Amino acid sequence: MSTYEGLVAVLGANGGTGREVVSRLRHHGVAVRAIARSEAKLAAFAEQSIETAVADVRDPASLEKALAGARAVINCVGTRVGFANAGKGVADFFGFGDDGADAVDNRGTANLLDAMKRVGAEQIVIVTSMLINQPLNPFSLMMKPFGDILTMKDKAEKAVRASGLRYTIVRPGGLTNQPPFQKGVKVAPADALSSGSISRADVAEVCAQALWTETAYGKTLEIVSDDTAPVSDWKAFFAPIPLDAAAAQAATAGA
Ligand SMILES: NC(=O)c1ccc[n+]([C@@H]2O[C@H](COP(=O)([O-])OP(=O)(O)OC[C@H]3O[C@@H](n4cnc5c(N)ncnc54)[C@H](OP(=O)(O)O)[C@@H]3O)[C@@H](O)[C@H]2O)c1
C-alpha cells in the first residue's frame, strides 16, 4: 500500500531537487507525475515509465492541463540567475526578464495555486529558501540585484499561506548534491537560520514526508544538515515548529 493515497505532481521535476523528489516519492510507493517545461526534459522519466506532463508556471492553461487529477503538488521550481543564464542577455542575467524571479517564483506560484484550485488539488509542499525576511544578511544583499529573488519567494510564500490549501513551506539552506541520509537535519522555525547547507536529496525526503505527516501542515520550516543521526521519527521532527499565524487561527476557530 502507498504511503500517500492519490497522485502527486512534481513541478520542476527536471531540476536538481525535483529529480530527488520524484525518486523519494517512488521509493515510498507514491503515484507521481513529473512535470517540466518540455518533453525533451521529461525523456528520462518517460524511459522509467514515470507519468509525465509538460507545463510552464507562467502559462496557467498548461498548468491546469498538467495537474488534472493530482491530489497534491510538490513545487521545486526556481528561476536561475547570473552565469547560469550567460549568453541570454542582461535582463535574464539579472533575473528580471520574462523568465526571472517575479515571473517564475512570484507570479508562477500564484498561477500554480489558482490551477490547483481549478483541478481540485488539495495540498502543496513548496521549496523556497532560507534568508527570506533577512534583508540585511550579506547573502540577501548580494542576491538583491538578481531579480530580488528572496522578495519574490516571500510573495510566493504569502500566497501559499493565504491559499486555503493544506501546505508546508520548506526553506532549505544552500543546496548540495551530497548523497542522502548521511547526516541529520536541523529544523527551525521561519527566520531562525542564517547559515548552513543541505543535500537536495535530504530536502526531497523532507518534502515527501511533509505530504503525509500531519505535524508538518500549516507550517514554514527552515532546514540545514547537522551532525546528528539521520531523521527516523518524522512526526517528532516537524512537531516543534509552530503553526503559521493563519493556520494557528484556523486551528483555534475549528477547535
Ligand atoms: N541553489 C541553492 O543553493 C538554493 C538554496 C535555497 C533554495 N533554493 C531553491 O530551491 C529550489 C530548488 O533548487 P534547485 O537548485 O534544485 O533547482 P534547479 O536545479 O535550478 O531547478 C529548478 C527547476 O525549475 C524549473 N523552472 C524554471 N522556470 C520554470 C517555469 N517557468 N516553469 C516551470 N518550471 C520552471 C527548471 O526547469 P528547466 O529544467 O526547464 O530549466 C528546473 O527544473 C529552487 O526554488 C531554488 O531557488 C536553492
The ligand as an SDF file (V2000), in Angstrom:
LIG
                    3D

 48 52  0  0  0  0  0  0  0  0999 V2000
   20.7140   26.5890   -5.1390 N   0  0  0  0  0  0  0  0  0  0  0  0
   20.6430   26.7820   -3.8440 C   0  0  0  0  0  0  0  0  0  0  0  0
   21.6450   26.7360   -3.0950 O   0  0  0  0  0  0  0  0  0  0  0  0
   19.3080   27.0660   -3.2240 C   0  0  0  0  0  0  0  0  0  0  0  0
   19.2340   27.4060   -1.8770 C   0  0  0  0  0  0  0  0  0  0  0  0
   17.9820   27.5790   -1.2900 C   0  0  0  0  0  0  0  0  0  0  0  0
   16.8300   27.4450   -2.0470 C   0  0  0  0  0  0  0  0  0  0  0  0
   16.9250   27.1420   -3.3790 N   0  0  0  0  0  0  0  0  0  0  0  0
   15.6600   26.9650   -4.1160 C   0  0  0  0  0  0  0  0  0  0  0  0
   15.3530   25.5870   -4.0870 O   0  0  0  0  0  0  0  0  0  0  0  0
   14.5880   25.2320   -5.2430 C   0  0  0  0  0  0  0  0  0  0  0  0
   15.2520   24.0560   -5.9450 C   0  0  0  0  0  0  0  0  0  0  0  0
   16.5810   24.4210   -6.2890 O   0  0  0  0  0  0  0  0  0  0  0  0
   17.4450   23.5510   -7.3340 P   0  0  0  0  0  0  0  0  0  0  0  0
   18.8280   24.1180   -7.3090 O   0  0  0  0  0  0  0  0  0  0  0  0
   17.2400   22.1090   -7.1080 O   0  0  0  0  0  0  0  0  0  0  0  0
   16.7090   23.9780   -8.6590 O   0  0  0  0  0  0  0  0  0  0  0  0
   17.1600   23.8400  -10.1960 P   0  0  0  0  0  0  0  0  0  0  0  0
   18.0380   22.6590  -10.3750 O   0  0  0  0  0  0  0  0  0  0  0  0
   17.6370   25.1740  -10.6700 O   0  0  0  0  0  0  0  0  0  0  0  0
   15.7520   23.5070  -10.8470 O   0  0  0  0  0  0  0  0  0  0  0  0
   14.7510   24.4640  -10.9360 C   0  0  0  0  0  0  0  0  0  0  0  0
   13.6880   23.9050  -11.8350 C   0  0  0  0  0  0  0  0  0  0  0  0
   12.6880   24.9180  -12.0400 O   0  0  0  0  0  0  0  0  0  0  0  0
   12.2620   24.7800  -13.3650 C   0  0  0  0  0  0  0  0  0  0  0  0
   11.6620   26.0000  -13.8770 N   0  0  0  0  0  0  0  0  0  0  0  0
   12.2580   27.2180  -14.0090 C   0  0  0  0  0  0  0  0  0  0  0  0
   11.3900   28.0740  -14.5630 N   0  0  0  0  0  0  0  0  0  0  0  0
   10.2350   27.3850  -14.7790 C   0  0  0  0  0  0  0  0  0  0  0  0
    8.9840   27.7290  -15.3460 C   0  0  0  0  0  0  0  0  0  0  0  0
    8.7380   28.9530  -15.8230 N   0  0  0  0  0  0  0  0  0  0  0  0
    8.0170   26.7840  -15.3980 N   0  0  0  0  0  0  0  0  0  0  0  0
    8.2550   25.5320  -14.9450 C   0  0  0  0  0  0  0  0  0  0  0  0
    9.4390   25.1370  -14.4240 N   0  0  0  0  0  0  0  0  0  0  0  0
   10.4140   26.0650  -14.3460 C   0  0  0  0  0  0  0  0  0  0  0  0
   13.5180   24.4510  -14.1380 C   0  0  0  0  0  0  0  0  0  0  0  0
   13.1300   23.8840  -15.3580 O   0  0  0  0  0  0  0  0  0  0  0  0
   14.1130   23.7370  -16.6110 P   0  0  0  0  0  0  0  0  0  0  0  0
   14.7700   22.4170  -16.3640 O   0  0  0  0  0  0  0  0  0  0  0  0
   13.1850   23.7610  -17.7470 O   0  0  0  0  0  0  0  0  0  0  0  0
   15.0480   24.9180  -16.5680 O   0  0  0  0  0  0  0  0  0  0  0  0
   14.2030   23.4790  -13.2050 C   0  0  0  0  0  0  0  0  0  0  0  0
   13.7980   22.1740  -13.4510 O   0  0  0  0  0  0  0  0  0  0  0  0
   14.5160   26.4960   -6.0850 C   0  0  0  0  0  0  0  0  0  0  0  0
   13.3230   27.1690   -5.8030 O   0  0  0  0  0  0  0  0  0  0  0  0
   15.7010   27.3100   -5.5840 C   0  0  0  0  0  0  0  0  0  0  0  0
   15.5150   28.7000   -5.7920 O   0  0  0  0  0  0  0  0  0  0  0  0
   18.1270   26.9430   -3.9750 C   0  0  0  0  0  0  0  0  0  0  0  0
  1  2  1  0
  2  3  2  0
  2  4  1  0
  4  5  1  0
  4 48  2  0
  5  6  2  0
  6  7  1  0
  7  8  2  0
  8  9  1  0
  8 48  1  0
  9 10  1  0
  9 46  1  0
 10 11  1  0
 11 12  1  0
 11 44  1  0
 12 13  1  0
 13 14  1  0
 14 15  2  0
 14 16  1  0
 14 17  1  0
 17 18  1  0
 18 19  2  0
 18 20  1  0
 18 21  1  0
 21 22  1  0
 22 23  1  0
 23 24  1  0
 23 42  1  0
 24 25  1  0
 25 26  1  0
 25 36  1  0
 26 27  1  0
 26 35  1  0
 27 28  2  0
 28 29  1  0
 29 30  1  0
 29 35  2  0
 30 31  1  0
 30 32  2  0
 32 33  1  0
 33 34  2  0
 34 35  1  0
 36 37  1  0
 36 42  1  0
 37 38  1  0
 38 39  2  0
 38 40  1  0
 38 41  1  0
 42 43  1  0
 44 45  1  0
 44 46  1  0
 46 47  1  0
M  CHG  2   8   1  16  -1
M  END
$$$$
